[in-house]
Amino acid sequence: MEPFIHDLTSLFKQLGLENTNEAIEDFICRNRPVPGHLKLHEAEFWSASQASFLKEAIEEDSDWAEIVDELNALLHGPHAYT
């Protein structure tokens, strides 16, 4: 069985967020930078269910983990989304 390949568009859809490239870029720009001492799922802008999904994706090393890590880097870092 092949693993699922997810991207930011599918992650945002899974999280119930608008998932156009423009909406993703806007979300990242509005919410960056997440303070370095916070884990991604601890950021205040997530709903409880979104935070739970993000936390479990990493803890369980699910097929979502790689793209959640990418989002984590984008939100913790100063660099623009491209």
Buried (B, 14 or more C-beta within 10 A) or exposed (E): EEEEEBEBBBBBEBBEBEBEEEEBBEBBEEBBEBEEEEEBBEBEEBEEEBBEBBBBBBEEEBEBBBBBEBBBEBBBEEEEBE
